Amino acid sequence: MNQVTTSPTLDALFQRILARKPDTVALIDPVNKPRVTGQPPRILTYAEADRIISAIAAHFIDSGLPANSVIAVQLPNTVEFMLTVLAAHRAGLVVAVFPLLWRQAELVAALNRVSARAIVTTTKVDGVIHADLAMNAAAEAFSIRHVCGFGPDLPEGMFSLDQAIAKPSRSARNVLQDGRKAAIISFDVTGEGFRAVPRTHLSLIAGGLAISLESDLPQGANMMSAFVPSSFAGLAASIVTWLLSGGSLALHHPFDSEALEQQMNELGCDTLIAPAQLALRLDECDLAARLPTLRHVIGMWRAPEQVSSSPTWSAQQVEMTDVYLFGEAGLFAVRRTTPDGAPGPVKPGLQGAPRDQPGSSIAGEVLVTPKGTLGLRGPMVVIAAYAPPPPPSDSMMPPQPRDYVDTEYAVRLDRTRDVISITAPPSGVMAVGGYRFLAQDLHEWSRRLGQGALLTALPDRLSGHRLAGRAMDNARAREALAELGLNPLMVEAFRDRSNSPA
């Protein structure tokens, strides 16, 4: 007898928990959701979430989206994000996650790159009308056949998913629960340009396991995530760790410190997933006293070269785990175990999870490349997506096969202690508020803005920072920015006030 062997998917993990404890709280919206999206917050049990997931999946099927097609998701850190991802997988679709600060030019480029068939968004996020952005991008992307969204006052031609939930269809599709199938597509910027990075369910789950096992998260954890899941790391740290623990996941859309602390105390959260700099600031402000139920902090480092020089962790009853993020290439986690709370050492070679336990599962491998940069390989790393460009056609030498991804982060190897130090980010790439830009693009933008123009990073309610600037000729600056197809949040920086920054 031939027996089909399958491996877990995200939806299969969800349904296992659903079968055991359907009435347990699964997902909790941010308390400040009315400000962020204008919609009331939700608290959903696993059974309630399952009904909504099935309704959204049925809508995708009724809309004619074929199995294995790609849908783009651009949503804030609310329950709708998690429900949509799980619904897409239940309908046999692949999810492309789009950052919230992307606007029409970026949306169109990414939609065309992955041949997306649908877009899912919401009416607005912090005053920005995302529904109109999605409709305009869909008009330029040839592959788009369906646009849908959450919230009131959706533009004509956009279907309301709230209506699909209120009047659910019974349509279903027989989907093989196989973790080797494609699950997500995220987007990265490297020195060689813009990349789409696809991952299977197994690859995504491997990233979540690396974080969950190293952090020693308990079963049934009561989690709070303040890290937007529009990336591989964001999904692995939130939705995957939540499904692995079988607990509840509360969400916070960055950033309102009072709302975050209020919700964590009301819910008695024992785990916080947040940008590492935020976690360290909370620690400096007597985190243990202000959040008495907190036991685990997962700090996400978008700039891993800063970990070694970061402040020590002082809250003795709260365990801190540093998660090193290398764009969309991969990640690894290191728990702080020394009494002084200093970051743990990073050793080359196979990385166990947890790393200090003999015989633990292997989460991946860290290596030093011949260029003196950090390389990654393992189940979460998609080597093909980062393959170097082919040699010139007249080359007589075949390219050397590569079994690792070069993150392009410069490293130094201390052979006496067998420890790696990450010393510098990739050359030619600059990070602004969690987004990566090619340095040559920033230089080109500055050049096009004219003499005396200035680009800088300013705080932004959506992502932490945004590009802003000033120019001698504001009309010329706006025209140049529009020609370049840049984010309108940058255009807003150039107001009609000569020589004054926004």
Secondary structure, DSSP 8 states (H G I E B T S, - for coil): ---------HHHHHHHHHHH-TTSEEEE--TTHHHHHSS---EEEHHHHHHHHHHHHHHHHHTT--TT-EEEE---SSHHHHHHHHHHHHTT-EEEE--TT--HHHHHHHHHHHT-SEEEEES-BTTB-HHHHHHHHHHH-TT--EEEEESSS--TT-EEHHHHHHS-----------TTSEEEEEEEEETTEEEEEEEEHHHHHHHHHHHHHHHT--TT-EEEE-S--SSHHHHIIIIIHHHHHTSEEEE--S--HHHHHHHHHHHT--EEEEEHHHHHHHHHT-HHHHSTT--EEEEEESSGGGSTTS-----TTSEEEEEEEETTTEEEEEE--STT-----B-SEEEEESTTSTT-EEEEEEEE-TTSEEEEESTT--TGGG------TT--S------SEEEEEEEEEETTTTEEEEEE--TTEEEETTEEEEHHHHHHHHHHH-TT-EEEEEEETTTEEEEEEE-S-HHHHHHHHHHHT--HHHHTTS-SSTT---
